[in-house]
Amino acid sequence: MLAKITDWFKPLPDAKPLTDEQEIKRLYRSWRIKMFFSMYFGYALFYFTRKNLDIIKPVLIENGLFTVEQLGTIGLVLYFTYGVGKFLSGILADKCNIRVFMAVGLFASSLINIAFACLPQIQHIFPLSLTFMASFLWGLNGAAQSMGFPPVAKGLVHWFSPSERATKWTLWSSSHTFGAFFVAQLISLLAWLKCEWQMSFIVPAIMGIVYSIFMVFYMADTPKSVGLPAIEIYRQDTVAPVKSKVGMTRWEIIVTYVLKNPFLWALAISYIFIYYVRFATLDWATTFLVQDRGFSMERAAAAASAMPFLGMPGGIVAGYLADKFFGGRCTQINLIYLAILAVSCWCFYKFAAVNAFWVTAIFAAFIGFFVDGPQNLAGGVQATRVTVQDAASAACGLTGMCGYFGAMLASKGAAYISAHHGGWRGVYISCIIACVIAGICISTTWKKEQTPTKLRIKITRRRRMRRAYLKFENFIFSDKKKKEQK
């Protein structure tokens, strides 16, 4: 039985290679579109079954189910299991089937959401603390959620070549904010329809179950599994991916290019503080607006939804600017975004008010726009640029794990700061400090990111000089030969 389960997770075998160039071109275009949008909407639905709790927090507090600090504890457990699971899943995903790995994670998360909605009934059967049971279930949800991103990282590396990856990666990364935005709209609609709070977990769960089944039958694994050549060969990519040394074991690759990589650790530490800002602002926005500024639940959710809504173009623009103006390097655009993000956090706290709904929504949108750039680039595209292709998923798993340590700080730390150290003002000041620390860590990769580009330029120049010299040499010696023959 166990062997059958493990076989189901194994990568699909290589299919018979196709030889017709027109057929290869047609299938590559079709599969790239299918894979991109399957991963896009699949990951968005992971957010439907995770971020729903953050939006419904004020209702849970109002109904007396949990306090702010208890919800902070539940969030901390989620982010811990999600962060550790993300690193472990990153190691496993390189050796697993993309579609099965991702579909199983979404299916399991959906079932856990249904169980969470039934917590009051479960408590009648098992007379345990509601906070304990909620933390246990949401911790399991974190483990299931960790199976979402690593297979996507593998899919993006295999289906999109290095020279286009910054743009494609950040375009896909808008699925984070797409999911966060539309789950907020869904729960606002359920609140408007006067549904019980349980429906905020049951409806996303049903959507997740249906889509996970769809992924198993609709997605592929790697290009070779459907008879297509590797993406670098198909696109004749001039920016060849950096590969590990031949003969290295999987563990040696991880140790050498991930665990002993100081530049990757700098990005991982920066990711802690980027995620702190992201989740301290996103997770607690509705609670802050309801408790501190007197918003209704519906108005608070609507204003806070501007944060993920503008996050979508924010990440895409960051990727485009990195490719267009900085040669694919991410350090510069990350530093620009972090500086503006710090200002936006303070303005959101300072000017949010019931009688200034649009001002509140605009500054919430600014936070979403400028946090998504560093979040998408630093732990994703930039992480793959400072390691080797064979360790891409593990590198993203490491940064992702550290990011969710930052999310743990945001969940429990922000709740603690708001209760004991300066209230919500203290929370937003801590976000500004986090932006500064993240910027310092990212700046250490400035030269590392420039080195490959400079090296390629030098190699190109040497080749051109060599070709010119050979032409000159042939010309001189050909003249000498002609004279000798005469």
Sequence and secondary structure as in RCSB ss.txt:
>XXXX:A:sequence
MLAKITDWFKPLPDAKPLTDEQEIKRLYRSWRIKMFFSMYFGYALFYFTRKNLDIIKPVLIENGLFTVEQLGTIG
LVLYFTYGVGKFLSGILADKCNIRVFMAVGLFASSLINIAFACLPQIQHIFPLSLTFMASFLWGLNGAAQSMGFP
PVAKGLVHWFSPSERATKWTLWSSSHTFGAFFVAQLISLLAWLKCEWQMSFIVPAIMGIVYSIFMVFYMADTPKS
VGLPAIEIYRQDTVAPVKSKVGMTRWEIIVTYVLKNPFLWALAISYIFIYYVRFATLDWATTFLVQDRGFSMERA
AAAASAMPFLGMPGGIVAGYLADKFFGGRCTQINLIYLAILAVSCWCFYKFAAVNAFWVTAIFAAFIGFFVDGPQ
NLAGGVQATRVTVQDAASAACGLTGMCGYFGAMLASKGAAYISAHHGGWRGVYISCIIACVIAGICISTTWKKEQ
TPTKLRIKITRRRRMRRAYLKFENFIFSDKKKKEQK
>XXXX:A:secstr
 HHHHHHHHS          HHHHHHHHHHHHHHHHHHHHHHHHHHHHTTTHHHHHHHHHHHTTS  HHHHHHHH
HHHHHHHHHHHHHHHHHHTTS HHHHHHHHHHHHHHHHHHHHTHHHHHHHS   HHHHHHHHHHHHHHHHTTSHH
HHHHHHHHHS GGGHHHHHHHHHHHHHHHHHHHHHHHHHHHHTT  TTHHHHHHHHHHHHHHHHHHHH  S GGG
GT   HHHHHT SS      TT  HHHHHIIIIIT HHHHHHHHHHHHHHHHHHHHHTTHHHHHHHTT   HHHH
HHHHTHHHHHHHHHHHHHHHHHHHHSTT  HHHHHHHHHHHHHHHHHHHHH  GGGHHHHHHHHHHHHHHHHHHH
HIIIIIHHHHSS GGGHHHHHHHHHHHHHHHHHIIIIIHHHHHHHSSHHHHHHHHHHHHHHHHHHHHHTTHHHHH
HHHHHHHHHHHHHHHHHHHHHHHHHHHHHHHHHHH 
